[in-house]
Amino acid sequence: MRMLPEDWEPIYKEIVDDFGYSRASDESSARLLKAVMMNSDLISDDDIVLQKCVTVFGSSDGLEKDITSTAPRGTLIASGSSVGRVMEAGIVPEIVVTDLDGDIGPQIEASKNGAITFILAHGDNADLVQRYAQDFLGPIVLTTQSRPDNIVSNYGGFTDGDRAVCIARHFGAKNILLLGFDFDDPSEKGADRFTKKKKLRWAKKIIFDHNDPGVAIEMPR
């Protein structure tokens, strides 16, 4: 199911209110991303083909265990800091979904090796857009969580992980396997646990409460 801008807008407004984010800052960062990436290898929806089965890798502490217990299948989409960890496990992601946070080196490497990278600009990452965005040399899709235009897309989603799921659904996935997702116990790394738990609650809501009945979501038991 494609999450159209009019479907995403009320969810986005709730998130902005919940976290105290600024729509103006989100849109300013999106304009910056568009400006710095104008000469990059930007591709359109028509250039992207996914299998009906997709594996989305999250960056929970249990990612490696999930990979060992459940074989990834279909189109492989790695979100954020999961990229380096799946590459260490010998898995080559075909798509990377990132807001340029976390372990950025492997994400840039995956792009150089041909992975399609969906880069998100939001109000808190303008500095990262300036620092890293142009280092991604492979095919790029520019994204925002606010107002899209003809160059910057909005497929829905808030965190890298649930945004990857929204992208998979947008491009026709019918079976989505989630590896490295834990909606109850956030990783010890990075932002404070309170904020992480709050983000995970939203990620879970976006993935499951706004899912299409025709799309099967699976997780390891």
Residue pairs with C-beta under 8 A, 6 or more apart in sequence:
1 169
1 211
1 212
1 214
1 215
2 155
2 169
2 170
3 155
3 156
3 157
3 166
3 169
3 170
3 210
5 147
5 148
5 154
7 156
7 210
8 145
8 154
8 156
11 156
11 206
11 210
12 145
12 146
15 21
15 145
15 158
15 202
16 22
16 23
18 198
18 202
19 198
21 122
21 123
21 124
22 123
23 146
24 123
25 122
25 123
25 124
25 126
26 121
26 122
26 123
26 144
26 145
26 146
27 144
27 146
27 147
28 123
28 126
29 121
29 122
29 123
29 125
29 126
29 129
29 144
30 121
30 122
30 142
30 144
30 146
30 147
30 152
32 121
32 126
32 129
32 130
33 119
33 121
33 129
33 133
33 142
33 144
33 152
34 142
34 151
34 152
36 129
36 130
36 133
36 134
37 119
37 133
37 134
37 140
37 142
40 134
40 136
40 137
40 140
41 137
41 138
41 139
41 140
42 139
42 140
42 141
42 142
42 151
43 116
43 139
43 140
43 141
45 153
45 171
47 139
48 116
48 141
48 171
49 171
50 74
50 75
50 95
50 168
50 171
50 172
50 173
51 74
51 75
51 173
52 74
52 172
52 173
52 174
52 175
53 73
53 74
53 75
53 173
53 174
53 175
53 176
53 177
54 74
54 75
54 76
54 77
54 168
54 173
54 175
54 176
54 177
55 72
55 73
55 74
55 75
55 76
55 77
55 176
55 177
55 178
55 179
56 77
56 78
56 79
56 161
56 164
56 165
56 168
56 176
56 177
56 178
56 179
56 181
57 63
57 67
57 72
57 76
57 77
57 78
57 79
57 82
57 83
57 85
57 86
57 91
57 93
57 179
57 180
58 79
58 82
58 160
58 161
58 178
58 179
58 180
58 181
58 182
59 79
59 80
59 81
59 82
59 85
59 102
59 160
59 161
59 180
59 187
60 180
60 181
60 182
60 185
60 186
60 187
61 182
61 185
61 187
61 188
62 180
62 182
63 82
63 85
63 86
63 179
63 180
64 85
64 89
66 179
66 180
66 220
67 86
67 89
67 91
67 179
67 180
69 220
70 177
70 179
70 220
72 91
72 177
72 179
73 177
74 173
74 175
74 177
75 94
75 95
75 168
75 173
76 86
76 91
76 92
76 93
76 94
76 95
77 93
77 94
77 95
77 96
77 97
77 164
77 167
77 168
78 86
78 91
78 93
78 95
78 96
78 97
78 110
78 164
79 96
79 97
79 98
79 159
79 160
79 161
79 163
79 164
80 97
80 98
80 99
80 101
80 102
80 107
80 159
80 160
80 161
81 101
81 102
81 103
81 189
82 180
83 93
83 96
83 98
83 103
83 106
83 107
83 110
84 103
84 105
84 106
84 107
85 180
86 93
87 93
87 106
87 109
87 110
92 110
92 113
92 115
93 110
93 115
94 115
94 116
95 115
95 116
95 117
95 118
95 164
95 167
96 107
96 110
96 111
96 115
96 116
96 117
96 118
97 117
97 118
97 120
97 160
97 161
97 163
97 164
97 167
98 104
98 107
98 117
98 118
98 119
98 120
98 160
99 119
99 120
99 121
99 122
99 125
99 128
99 160
100 107
100 119
100 120
100 125
100 128
100 129
100 131
100 132
100 133
101 125
101 128
101 160
101 190
102 190
104 128
104 132
107 117
107 136
108 132
108 135
108 136
108 137
110 117
110 138
111 117
111 135
111 136
111 137
111 138
111 140
112 137
112 138
113 138
114 138
114 139
115 138
116 138
116 139
116 140
116 141
117 136
117 138
117 139
117 140
117 141
118 140
118 141
118 143
118 155
118 163
118 164
118 167
119 129
119 133
119 136
119 140
119 141
119 142
119 143
120 143
120 144
120 145
120 160
120 163
121 129
121 142
121 143
121 144
121 152
122 144
122 145
141 153
142 151
142 152
142 153
143 152
143 153
143 154
143 155
143 163
144 152
144 153
144 154
145 154
145 157
145 158
146 154
147 154
148 154
155 163
155 166
155 167
155 170
156 163
156 166
156 170
156 206
156 210
157 163
157 164
157 165
157 166
157 167
157 206
158 199
158 202
158 203
158 206
159 199
159 200
159 202
159 203
161 178
161 181
161 203
162 202
162 203
162 204
162 206
162 207
165 176
165 178
165 206
165 207
165 217
166 206
168 176
169 176
169 211
169 212
169 215
173 215
174 214
174 215
174 216
175 215
175 216
175 218
176 215
176 216
176 217
176 218
177 218
177 219
178 207
178 217
178 218
178 219
179 219
179 220
181 219
182 200
183 200
183 201
183 203
183 204
184 200
186 193
186 196
186 197
186 199
186 200
187 196
190 196
207 217
208 217
211 217
